[in-house]
Amino acid sequence: MAGRSDRVGPATGHGIEDHRMDPFDALWRELEPIGRDATTGGYRRYAFDTAELDCREWFVATARARGLEVETDRNSNLWAWWVPAGADPSAAALVLGSHLDSVPDGGAFDGPLGVVSAFAALDAVRAAGVTPDRPVALVAFADEEGARFGIACAGSRLMTGQLDPDRARALVGRDGVTMAEAMSRAGLDPAALGPDPERVARIDRFVELHIEQGRGLVERGAAVGVAESIWPHGRYRFTFRGVADHAGTTRMRDRHDPMVAYARTALAAHAAARESDGRATFGRIEVEPNATNAVPSTVRAWLDARAADQAALDALVGRVSAGADEGAGTSGTEVELVTESTTPLLTFDVELRDRVAAALGRQRGGDTVPVLPTAAGHDAGILTSVGVPAAMLFVRNPTGISHSPDEFAEPADCHAGVDALAAVLEDLAR
């Protein structure tokens, strides 16, 4: 994109520029190169693969360098604990963090910005001599994006009992490897997967910093904002089955082509989402036999659907499903719809949200802090759904682009996010 080259760090090409070498900058330079594809510039940090495991090693080393106690829970989420002298080690903790994995060719900031900022905020409050009266934990949740196995927020869903462990172990990635196999190869124990109510009970409050995935803060002229709610959303797999045949010899009227049914469905999704101001995206398809000169036998397509409320989401998915049925009927094919995951409307804890906004307002000299909804899912939303008080801070995204190599945040805004998170940590931890 025009103008990008003068805003990035010279060492890596998409990092924070070297304008202020504080803990955030140093940590960002360490983590930023891991998993970045030299051709696309995007990130490929998939659950339990080499790049994601390298990110995990970075987390452990970073925590231990600060004298924090590190552990991996039964669902592969990483935790780093600070129990200050005089604090009650049995008290529920203030938890900060996000995730380290990415979508295919994703951006540098989605997830890692929150983890790096949490370490930097911890450094800041320690340097200021702040002594919390309760434990503070930093977390990197596992497989938030669901890029490899298809279930978003898998680590937090497993921890809170919202994802069946047997189902999780059996999930198959695009490489044909199950989650259980991938975990075993990474030295993790898939047999341990499952609800972890004791750990959930140890969380007093959770605060996740994240790059905004949109332009709400740009429009409001603010570097940092607070989340109000997360739209309901879901992932749905459509399987269209027809008859494989020769692309040259089979007359058009004799075909049972599932690609035609899929195409009609994609157009129906686009129209329904535009009319309702919802979101409907077919971002992944698989075709069999996937040959240029063959009519397909099967098309699998994954729909990501989101809307402002549950009724609107149900109506949107209903219209897409009706479009699929119509497309299958007119093309002589069959269609099957499977709901892979759903998340209801999640409104963040109002008392905590207001307290976070007030802390940021004081830190910013009395300025009003924007409070805005988001259509993107997060681990903070999963915790909210089981009653854990959670809040989110957003850092301004000048283009609004996310899940793309062009995802970006200005260095000054990243530092503003760290300062804001440090203010929240100081306010909530004592």
Sequence and secondary structure as in RCSB ss.txt:
>XXXX:A:sequence
MAGRSDRVGPATGHGIEDHRMDPFDALWRELEPIGRDATTGGYRRYAFDTAELDCREWFVATARARGLEVETDRN
SNLWAWWVPAGADPSAAALVLGSHLDSVPDGGAFDGPLGVVSAFAALDAVRAAGVTPDRPVALVAFADEEGARFG
IACAGSRLMTGQLDPDRARALVGRDGVTMAEAMSRAGLDPAALGPDPERVARIDRFVELHIEQGRGLVERGAAVG
VAESIWPHGRYRFTFRGVADHAGTTRMRDRHDPMVAYARTALAAHAAARESDGRATFGRIEVEPNATNAVPSTVR
AWLDARAADQAALDALVGRVSAGADEGAGTSGTEVELVTESTTPLLTFDVELRDRVAAALGRQRGGDTVPVLPTA
AGHDAGILTSVGVPAAMLFVRNPTGISHSPDEFAEPADCHAGVDALAAVLEDLAR
>XXXX:A:secstr
 TTGGGGS TTTSSS  SS  SHHHHHHHHHTTTTB TTT  B   TTSHHHHHHHHHHHHHHHHTT EEEE TT
S EEEEE  TTS TTS EEEEEEE    TTB SSTTHHHHHHHHHHHHHHHHTT   SS EEEEEESSSS TTTS
 TTHHHHHHTT S HHHHHH B TTS BHHHHHHHTT  GGG S  HHHHHTEEEEEEEEE SSSHHHHHT SEE
EEEEE  EEEEEEEEE   EETTTS GGG   HHHHHHHHHHHHHHHHHHHT EEEEEEEEEES  TTEE SEEE
EEEEEE SSHHHHHHHHHHHHHHHHHHHHHHT EEEEEEEEEE  EE  HHHHHHHHHHHHHHTTT    EEEES
S  HHHHHHHTT  EEEEEE  SS   SSTT    HHHHHHHHHHHHHHHHHH  
